[in-house]
Amino acid sequence: MKKLKQINCMILAAFFVVAIFPARANAKHDPLPAPTDVTAILATDAILGDGVAVDWEYAGVDDQAATKYSVEFECTDPNETIVVEFDIGTGDRLDGFPPDQTDLFVPLTQMDNAAALATFDAVTNLSGYTCEVKVKALNPPSNNKVNKHQSNLFSVPSDPFGPIPAH
């Protein structure tokens, strides 16, 4: 009788794994709405120094709430021959504010470091470059592997700003 109970438990466990987990693994989530009204200006922060102040609006609520944002920079050199693209997330912010806040101050040195990483050190200083930014809302899943990739939409690019001053 004990053996029969073990077999029934194994069948029930197998049913649970086959019936429940595939449904969760295949669950799809609607993309989060794109942020709007993106602005970016050269500015100076009393602590972080010279940089770019980026601000945006986000209307997602409830199950479309963003927990952080990705800010994508596209910077063009003065001769318009080199374009450098890189992302800085609000989870990497240096100003101490929470990652779900709808603004970000990015020091010029942080932008230089991101450009150097994106170009394998071909561009290490963005002085003279003109840039624009786009923002994407993110709501990453917990530690599970369900829906790791997010196909959320970027905002319309900001008006160009710059040229970035020598620093």
N, C-alpha and C positions, 0 to 999 in steps of 0.2 A: 504494500500500500504506500509506503514511503517513497518507493521508486516511481510510482504513478504520479504522486504529488510533484516530484522533481521534474518529471517530463511535462506535466501541465504547466508548471511555472516557466520552463524553458520555452514552450510553445507560446505562452502569453508574452514573454519577453521578446521573442522573435517577432511576433505580431506587432508589438509596440515599436520596435526599431524600424520595421518595414513600412508600417502604416503611418507613423507619426513623423519621423525624421525626414523622409522625402518631401512631405508637404511643407515643412519648415525650410528645407534647403531650397526649394523652388519658389518660395514666397517672393513676390516682387513688390517693391515699394515705389510709389509714384515719386518722380523727381521733386526736389524742393524748388519753390519758385526762385527766380533770379532776383537778386537785390536790385534796387533802383536808385536813381539820383546819386550816382557815384561822383564824388569830387575828390581831387587830389591837388594839393598846393605845396610849394616849398615853404617850410616853416622852421622855426627854432624852438626847441623844448629847453626849458631851464636846466634840466638834468642831462638829457640825452644829446643835446647839441643840435646841429643842423640836420634836417631830414625832410621827410615828406609826410604831411598829415592827410590821411585818406579817411573819407567819411561816406556812409551810405545808409539807405533806408532798407528795411526788410519787413515784409508783411506776413510771413508765414506764422501760423499759430497752431497750437495743439500738436497734432502728429506731424506737422510741417515745421516745427520749431527748429531753429539752427542752434547747434551747440558750439560751433566755431565757424570760421570763414577762411577761405583761401583768397589771397590778393595776388593777382598775376600782373607783373610789370612787363611792359614791352618798351624797351629803350632803344633809340636810334642815334647813331653818332652824327656829328655835325655835317659830314659829307653824305649822309644817308646811304652809306655802303655797308654798315654793320648794324644788325638788329639783334639785341640780346633779350631773351625772355627768361624770366625766373618767377618763382612763387615764394611768398612769405605768408605763412599762416598765422592766424591770431593766437594759435597755441604756442607760437614762438615769440610772442610779443615781449618786449623788454621794458614796457612802461608799468607793469604790475597790475594792469586791469584784467578782468576775466575774458576768456576767449570768445564768449558769446556777445561781447560788446560790439556795436556796429560802427566802430572807428578804429583806426590804427595809426600810430606814429612810428615811422620807420626811419631810423638814423641813416645818414648817407653811408656810413661805414658798414652797416648791415646790408645795404643795397650792394655796395662794392663786393662784399664777401659772397653774397648770393650770385652776383654776376660772375665772379671768378669761378665758383663751383659749377655754374651752368655752362661756362665756356672753357673749362679745363685750364684756367688761368690765362686765356687769350685776352680777356678784358678784366682788368683788376681795379680800374678806377673809372667811374661813370661821369667824371667832370666833362661838361660840354654836351652831354647827351640830353635829348628831349624824350620824355616818357609819357605813357598813358597807362592807366590801370583798369582792370576788370575784377569783379568780385564774385565769388561763388559761395553759396551757403552750404554748410556741411552738417550732417547729423550722423556721425559714424555709429555703427552698431557696437554693442558691447563686445566682449572678448570672443564671442562666437564667430564663426566664419560665414554666417548668413549675410548676403548682400554687402560684402566688403567693398565692392566697386560702386561708386556713386556717380551716376550720369546726370548730375545736376547742371543746370544752365548757368553760364556766366552772365553777368550784367552787360549792358551796353558799355563800351569803353568810356572812361572819363575824357574830358577835354585834355589835350596835351599840356604838359607843364614842363618848365625848364627854359633854357638849358640849366643843367645842374651845375652849381658853382664849384670852383676849385676848392678842394678840401684836403 
